[in-house]
Amino acid sequence: MTTKKSQPSEKDILTRIDQSEKETIDMVKKYAKSLRDQAKKDKMEFKKGDLSTENMAKLFGEITEYKNPNETLTVVNSYNSDLSFIYRLRILGETSIWISNFNTKILRQISFEDNNIKTLHEISADIFDMSNSSNNDIFLSMRDTCEVKMLMKSGKIKSVFSVSTGLLPRAIHVTKDNRILLGVTDRGHMYKTGDDSFRKIMVYGMDGKQKQSFGDEILTFPYRITTNTNRDIVVIDVIADDSGRIINLGQDGNLKWIYQGHPSMNSQRPFDPRDIVTTPKGLVIVADCISHGIHVLSEEGTLITCKNMKEQGVVFPYSLDIDNKGLIWVGCDTFKGKADAKIHNIEIS
């Protein structure tokens, strides 16, 4: 005779469900604890380290050298000025150039007639850097003020906007899409940085509103700045007296490459970059002042050629610009105080 098993009551069923849920919850908690314990063991700690160029090279690799024997640098014209050196040089259209000399605190508009320099306009201005916009308004960073100013076509200078009090806009570059890039520093020592130092690239709109900032962990003194055809940001970072490097950043500030000179040019003298321009083909042209040199790099930071230009009369190249014909304009220093600094045209072929 078969005995029929009794069915569990509703109370028994709920009790079993509660017990099952409790066991599941306990199992999940135990597993979560084991994951946390393992994560603590595997946790990576990031500590402030040495961002020296040597360590950066270990992290990101060395610049590959490629010399193109067909690339030549040839002086095609030279002009004598009555200044001791051409600190900044900016081409304005096809008829004139603005140059500056901070020793005499002047800003001068010049033109060229029969291989002679003619002064068109001269004003008193103690500028640090200048860059012209697509419509040839010239934006200025001043030597000892937090203001960014504009040199108007009338020859007058007006204030555009200011960075925070206590900071100084140094390098300045206006992009083709009318962004203003500034190399900004605190008022402390140029090359000695610490936890309280402020060394950044700051990006502004024409309305003076800040859009981006980056570069504070790698920059020492952002001295000059430009952009390339791929919109990369190329910076001269001065790290000591008469010594610097070229830092190439992506649009968001990510480091792409660093160039620190070449032994053929800089084994006896340090790499001393004083100005930088880019060509429509994306070449990066650097004036290496102490070595009388011009370095030509590819967009990727590969050395194409570097040359001591002293044999062609180019000594202490200090300022650069490029005209619509692709000629590189070079303003020079004398380092003697003598008022005969030269301006040269160099052709890259």
Number of C-alpha atoms within 10 A of each C-alpha: 3 4 5 6 6 6 7 8 9 8 8 10 11 11 12 11 11 11 12 12 12 12 12 12 12 12 12 12 12 11 12 12 12 11 12 11 12 11 11 9 9 9 9 8 5 6 6 6 7 9 13 10 14 11 12 16 14 10 10 12 12 15 15 12 13 12 14 10 8 10 13 13 20 14 18 11 12 19 15 14 19 12 21 20 29 25 23 25 28 24 21 19 12 10 9 16 19 20 22 29 21 17 12 12 14 15 22 19 20 19 17 13 8 6 11 12 15 14 15 12 12 15 14 12 18 20 22 21 24 26 26 20 17 13 10 15 15 21 24 28 25 20 17 14 17 19 21 23 19 21 18 13 10 6 14 9 16 14 12 14 16 16 19 12 10 12 19 25 30 27 27 28 26 25 17 13 10 14 18 24 26 28 28 25 25 19 12 14 11 16 14 11 15 9 5 8 15 21 24 23 24 19 20 19 15 13 10 15 13 15 12 14 18 18 20 15 11 16 24 23 27 27 25 25 27 24 24 19 13 10 14 20 23 24 25 27 25 23 18 14 10 15 19 24 19 24 22 25 20 15 14 12 17 13 17 15 21 24 20 17 22 15 11 10 19 16 10 9 12 21 26 28 30 26 26 25 22 23 18 11 11 18 20 25 22 26 27 31 24 20 22 21 24 24 21 25 22 16 20 15 21 20 22 19 21 23 17 17 19 13 9 13 12 24 23 26 32 26 28 27 23 20 15 11 8 15 17 23 23 26 31 29 26 18 11 10 12 12 14 18 23 24 24 22 21 22 16 13 8
